[in-house]
């Protein structure tokens, strides 16, 4: 069956949208706002919290959805499910609702299966219970990178013909900024442009933040004093020891822990950094290093997982478990103006190759393949 170029009816699961967007939430938000404008899409419906939504942005406010009268709730849900079954359902966060018989899913990474010890037990149990059901009902699967695509095919025996790697994009809001542009936003965070090392990440085990802190602690006092380490991101899980190390660094004066940073403050926070660090041991894509590159900031990343695929020749690579060498690379990067200038140029070029328009175009191509599947 050949699907007309502009005859795709899509239902998008937007449960990942919330006031504090993580990586999957941001991906879902980009899909929700760009798919309706795409020439290849006839219509987009939104599904969350067991119902169809007219406007998915309501989830970004955190306000509760209006309750439905109990006497017709089940009838209304059945009617909506029947209506939505007529199109193609996309679950951008691993899973399909149990009433969807065929759909598309996005699998961002396989860390729950490959590194279950780094996740909360309830998350591991949810994946063990529901993941295979969704995978078996998917007529097409998207991954963020070729790295995860290969892992999925190897670990679960998925037919390579139904798996497409679609890189994510970098929002144009992430760009180099002048000192005048940075002064106000960074002053609100008590930071000075060009002075700090930055890591934007959830505080959880596979992100290797503990190793980053130890590498920074090993820097000469003069470097730590001139270049404090700034951590931005949600609290995460299984991080009790990490939190103690964070608190110690804060007390010693060379570490700042900002916690979750509002989306509106992130562009300036990135652009004002002297160096961006992302020592994660496993990623499905790794968007923060690209956002830092787009902001004109030199980047150090782990040499593991998909990060070399995404960052190419634009980053300096480290083994996050070799803390002595890690620390030495940080010191060298902060003190090498020639490398910093070269890395900035390479980073800007690399980040420019990853756009949300390209991501959406490739996603719509995958929808056409899925809609034509027998």
N, C-alpha and C positions, 0 to 999 in steps of 0.2 A: 504494500500500500504506500502510495506517495502522499505525504501530508502537504497541503498547500502552504506556501511560505508564510502566509499571515493568518492561518486558521488554527493556531494553537490556543486552546483554552487551558489555563494553568490554575491549579489551586496550590498556594504556597503556605506551608506551615510556618507560622510566625511566633511560636511559643518562646523562642529564644530572645524576643524583644523585651527589654526591661529598662528601667532608668539608668542602670550602670551596665553599659554594654561591654561584654567580653568579646573575644575574637569571633566566636560563632554568631553572637548577637549582631556584631557589625556586618558580618557577611550576610546575614538574613536581612538586615536593614537595607543594604545596598541592593539586594535582589528585589525587595519590596518596593523600592522607589524607582528602580530602573527598568524592571520588566514591563510595567504598563506602557512605557514610552518606546518600547522596542518595536520596530516595524514587523517583526515576525510573530508577534503575540496578538491574538484577537481579544483576549480578556484575561484578567487575573482576579481570582478570589483569594481571600485570606482566611486562614483557619487557625484558631487558638482557643485554649481553655474549653474545648469541646463544642465550639460554635463557629459559625461564619462571622467575620468582622467586616464592617464597611470601611473602617479606617484603622490600619494596624498601628498608627502612631499613638493611639490611645494607650497602648501598652507601655510606651516610653514615659508616660506620666506617673505610672505606678498606681493610678486610681483603679479601684475595683470595678469590674464590669457590672452593669446593672443586672440584678437577679431576674431569672425567668420564672413565671408562675409554675409551680410544680405540676399542676394538673395537665399542662400541655407540653412540658419540657421534653419528654421522650418522643412525643409525636413530632415536635418541631425538629429535634435532632435527626430523626429518621428521614424527614423530608429534605433537610439540608444535605445529609449524606448522599441521598439518592441524586440530588441535583449536582453535587460536586463530583460524583463518580463519573459523570459524563465527560469530564476533562482529564487532564494528566495531573496527578498529585505529586508535589515535590516536598520531601522531608529534608530540609537543609541541615538537620542536626541528628543524623544517624538513623532515625526511626520513622516508620510509617504508622499511622493509627491503625488499630486492629480491623477497622471496617474498610480499609483500602486494600483492594485485591491486587492492584498493579500500580506501580509508581516509580519515581526516581528518588534516590537518596544520595546525600553527600556524606562521605566518610572522611572526616578530617585527619584522623590518625588512629592507630591501633594500640595506643599506650595502655589502655585498660587491659588488653590481653597480653601485651608484651611485657608490661611493667605494672602488674596489678598491685604490687606493694606500694606504689606511689599514689594510689587513689583511695578515697574513702571506701569502706567495705560496702556501703549501700549502693554506691555507683557501680562497683564491680558486679554485684548481684543483679542490678537492673540490666546491665549489658548481657550477662549470662542468660537472663530470662527472656529478653526481648530482641536482641540483636539479630540472631539467626532468622527469626520470623520475618523481620523487615528485609533482611538481605535476600531471603528466598522469594519475597513478593516484589522485589525490585526488578523492573525490566531494563533499567540502566542505573549505573552507579557512577558518581562523580567523586574524584579525590582531588586534593589541593595540589599534589605534586606527583611526578613520576615515581618518586621514592615510595610513597604510600601506595600508589597503584600496584607496584611490584610486590609490596608486602601483602596486600590484600589477595592478590592472585596466588601467591605462594602459601599463605597461611590458611586460606579458606577455599582454595580451588575454584575461584570464580572465573568464568569464561572471560578471557581477555577482551573479547569482542564487545562486551557490555560495560566495560570500565573505561572512562575517559578522565585523564588528568587535566584539570582546568586551574591554572594559576589564579590567585587572587590579585586584587589591584591596590594601588596606592592612591588615596584621595589627594587631589591637587592642593588641598589646604596645607599639606606638608611640603614646605619649601624653605629655602634659605631666607633669613630675615635680617634686616639691618639692626644696629644697636638701638636705634630709636624705637623700632617696632618691639624690641624685646624688653626694653627698660621697665615699662609699666607692668606687663604680665609677670615678669620674673620677680619684680619687687614685691608683688603680692605673695609670692612664695618664699621671700627672703633669700633669693638667689641672684647671682651676678652672671651676666653673659660670658661664655667662654671659659668658665672656671671649673666646672664640675664634670665628673663622670656620671653617666646616667644608665640605669637599667629600668625598663618598663616591663613588668612581668608579675604574674600572680606568685605569691609566696607559697610554693609547693615543691616537693622533693626533686622532681626531674628537671626543674629550672636551674638547679645548681647555684642558687643564690648564696647558700652557705659557703661554697667554694669561692665565689666572687668576693664575699666579705673577708675571707681569710687571705685571699690574694691582695686585697687592698690594705689589709692590716700589715702586711709584710713590706709595703712601700716605705721608703725613707720618710721620716716625720715631715721633712720640708715639703715633699710632694703631696702627702696626705693633707697637710695644712693648706696648701695652695689649691689643691684639687679634691674637695670632698666628694664622696660617693653619694649619689642620690638614688633612692629606690622609690619607684612609683608603681602602684598596682594593688589589686585586692588582697585580702588576708589569706586566702587559700586554705590549705588543710595540711595536717600532719607536719606542723611547722613549729612545735613548741621549742625545740632546741634552736632553730633558726631565729625565732623571735627573741630568745635570750641574747643571741649574738648581735642581732640588730640593736637591741636596747643598750648593749655594752658599747657598740660603736657610736651610737647617738650620745651616750654619756661622755665618751672620750672626745667628742667634738668633730670627728672626721666623717660622720655618716648622717645623712638626713633621710628619714622615712616619711614620705608624703602620704602613703596609703593610696586609696583610689583618687585619681585626678580626673576632674571633669573634662569631657571631650573638648570643650572650648579652650581649655588651658594647655592641652597636649601639644599643639603645633609650636607654641613658643617654648615649652619645656624641652622639646626635642631640639629645636633650632639653636637654643642657647647653650647646649652641652659642648664640652671640649672633646668628649669621647663617648661613644655608646657601646655598651657591653651586653652580650646575650649568650651566656655560657650553657644554655640548655642542652641536656643530653639527648632529648628526643622531641621532635616537632612534626606537625603535619604540614606546616608551611613556614611559620615564623615571620609574621607581618611586621613587628616592631623594628627589626634591623632595616627593612626596606623603607619604612617611614623615616627612620633616622637618616638613611642615605639621601632620601628625597629632600631632607631638611638641611643637607650640606654638612653632615657630621661624619667624621671617620668612625668606622665600626670594627669591633672585635667580636667574633662569634665562635661558638664551638665547632669543631671539625666533624661533628657527628650528624647522623640522620639526614634530613633533607636540606640542612642549612647550606652546604656547598652548592647544591642544585639551585637554590634560590639566590644566594649572594654572589655566586660566580667568583670572578677575580677582583671584586670590589671590596672584599673584607680581609682582615687579618685573622687567621684561624689559630685557635688554641685547644689543647686538651684540658678540659675543666678539672680533671682529677690530678693533673700535674701542676700543683699550686705554685711551686717555685718558679717554673717556667712561665706560668700564667702571669704571676706578679711581675716578672722581668719584662714580659711583653707589654704590660700596661705601662710600666715606667718608660720603656723605649718609645711607645706610641705617643705618650704625653710630651716627650722631649725631642721629638723628631719632626721639625716643621716641614721638611721636604716630603716625608712620607704622608704627613697629614694632608698636605695640599694635593698630592697625587691620589690619595684615598678618597678625598672629597670629590674630585673630578670623576673618578671611576664610579663612585657611589651614585652620583647624580645621573650618570649615563645608565647605570644598571637599573635604578629605580624607575626611570622613564619608560622602561620596557614593560612594566607591569601596570596596566590600567584596568579600571573597573569596566569600561566599555568593552575591552577585549574579553574580559571574564564573562560578561553577559552575552556577548556574541557567541562564545564557545558553549556557554550553557544552553542557549537556544538551539544551537546545532545538536547538542545532546538530547534535548527535548524532541526534536524532529526524529532522531534515531529511535528514541523510546516510543514515540507515538506510532511509528511504522513497524514496531516489533510484533511478531505473530502472537 
